[in-house]
Amino acid sequence: MPSKQISITPVIYIHYFVTSAMKLMLLLLLSMPCLSHCKTHITSIFSFGNSYTDTGNILILGSRNLTPGPVVSGYPPYGMNFFHHPTGRNSDGRLILDFIAQAFDLPLVPPYLAHNGSSQHGMNFAVGGATGLDYSFFVKNNMTFPFLLNTTLNVQLGWFRELKPSLCTSSETCRKFFRKSLVIVGEFGINDFVIAFFAGKSFAEVKSYIPSLVKVISNAVERLIWEGALTIVVPENVPYGCLPMILSTHQSKNETDYDTHTGCLRKYNELSLYQNKLLHKAVNQIRLKYPHVRLINAEYYRPITDMLKSPKNFGFINTPLRVCCGGGGQYNYNVSKGCGMPGVSACQDPSTYVNWDGAHLTEAAARFIAQGWLRGPYADPPILAAIHTELPKPLGHENKLPNNILNNYSMGEDLSVVPTRYLNDI
């Protein structure tokens, strides 16, 4: 997400009332990679998204002076766990994407902008700060934002199309390759909200943009099916009103504005719930249209609110909405003293926190969500169940992309333009 600098059918379910020893045992099990038979099902992962998924693209843009300021995820204490150095991930360690890759015993998915010719195990096109809606949409609607980069979902799709010839060169080879690929599209939406509110748009105006946002995402999913993807995970939006960043900058004196169970701002969560409802419906429609494709709805909203409602049951002993790495205040979030800035330190044990820096999750929280996607109950169907499902053969009409997507694809962005054009426009 932009900052001032730009910065488990369930197989395993963690019962609320388990002993500490049982929790530790479950944690060890959840950390184990998938059994060897999973390797034969998924051999590559391709990901699109924003800072919840970015494994270094934004950091590379910063190193090329293509961001308006320093990229804070390139500074300590980011990456303090597992990697023990900053990698561009907005976390103290691994992201959900990393845990999914490890579950399939695959290499961590590399950032596209560091592409060195080896992509047979997948590629990550996600960029911190990326939006679902096109850059032109924000310009047209007078939504200026100091750190708005043209690295939208459609731009990322353009990068994928450029990479594809190095993966497969014919319809037959592409079918074989993507039959064992997992594609993740999202999350998208947080940054669209942030930019719109920053530009002074009203709550009603921001809500009115959501159908267009969902259409962009669903068109992208359909486009990827046309490109050959057979197993696609579509994450829904996070509870926007639960982000310490939003709680700090949109504080209310009215206690009824806050959810009594989570402490989140109800009104802002309504945006996420509305988007998730529309996106879930859109994915179901695509599922009916393309029965030969595995489409997986993945949740952020429910696992995050579950952790906030009963944090200690998940091992989070600190105040759930309080940030591990921040500059003070009620939520330990300060926009002028953000994580990665000089003089700002992290908590001693991030694994006891849900929130890392005010906008992103800790590695510990990401691990729980990843397992919820892999095994349930936070994905429909769970990824591991889906990949073992036999798919019917295509009916024939699925091979043709509808004209409304081909001719007027997602707000008019030209996907044939090479990435350098977009980067030069920043």
Buried (B, 14 or more C-beta within 10 A) or exposed (E): BBBBBBBBEEEBEBEEEEEEEEBEEBBEEBEEBBEEEBBEBBBBBBBBBBBBBBBBBBBBBBBEEBBEEBBBBBBBBBBBBBBEEBBBBBBBBBBBBBBBBBBBBBEBBBBBBBBEEEBEBBBBBBBBBBBBBBBBBBEEBEBEBEBBBBBBBBBBBBBBBBBBEEBBEEEEEBEEBBBBBBBBBBBBBBBBBBBBBBBEBEEEBBBEBBEBBBBBBBBBBBBBBBBBBBBBBBBBBBBBBBBBBBBBBBEEEEEEBBBEEBBBBBBBBBBBBBBBEBBBEBBEEBBEBBBEBBBBBBBBBBBBBBBBBBBEBBBBEBBBBBBBBBBEBEBBBBBEBBBBBEEBEBBEBBBBBBBBBBBBBBBBBBBBBBBBBBBBBBBBBBBBBBBEEEBEEBEEEBEEBEEEBEEEBBBEBEBEEEBEEBBEEB
